Amino acid sequence: MENVNLAQMKSGEEGIIVAIQGGYGLMRRAEALGVRLGVKIRKISSQFMRGPVTVQVGNTQVALGFGMAQKIIVEKD
């Protein structure tokens, strides 16, 4: 098991969120999208060269900006 940020994961990989490295605003925005510590997350897709990253949290798919995805640390299964 290794820790990587969400932007580094390959499509289809899953893991558990272990850290969100950001300020209060980023934490609040992530929480509103269902992205919080201890939640299982799966990367669906990402765009080439810094585009949005699509992830699945529970039964919901969410698109995150590349910068936000870099601040979400995941422990891969």
C-alpha positions, 0 to 999 in steps of 0.5 A: 500500500502506498500513498499518492495524490489523486492526480497520480492515480491511474483510471480504475484504481481505488483507495481510501482518502487519508489526508486533504492538504489544503486550507479551510475553503478547500476542506469545505468544498471537498466535504460538500462533494462527499470527499472526506477522510476515510472514504473509499474513492475510485478514479474514473478518468482524467484529462491529459495535461492538467484537466479535471479528474473524475472520481466516484465516491459511493454511488456519485461521480464528481469532477474535481479540478486538477489542483484540488486532486493534487491535494487529496492523498489516497492510500491505494488498495 
